[in-house]
Amino acid sequence: MTWSPSTGSDSQVRVARTAWQPGAHRNALDEPRPFSDQFATYFDRFEQVLDAVLERFETNYFEICGRLEELLAILSPGPDHAEMLL
């Protein structure tokens, strides 16, 4: 299974992959890397990225749920109402 981003250019994806991938895996079956200040900084930055992604998801999720609730209240939605989903 491969990851296919829905947004961002190929170069943005390459930069993101290059920036995060080296710290994500150990080398083959070698021992895990020792815990260091460098790894702690790396992990803290990665956690900040995940926090930002989750924040955006939560914000959009509740916005979309609000729109869906508005649509559910309409007895006979028409084509104009479909634009509310965009």
Buried (B, 14 or more C-beta within 10 A) or exposed (E): EEEEEEEEEEEEBEEEEEEEEEBEEEEEEEEEEEEEEEEEEBEEEBEEEEEEEEEEEEEEEEEEEEBEEEEEEEEEEEEEEEEEEE
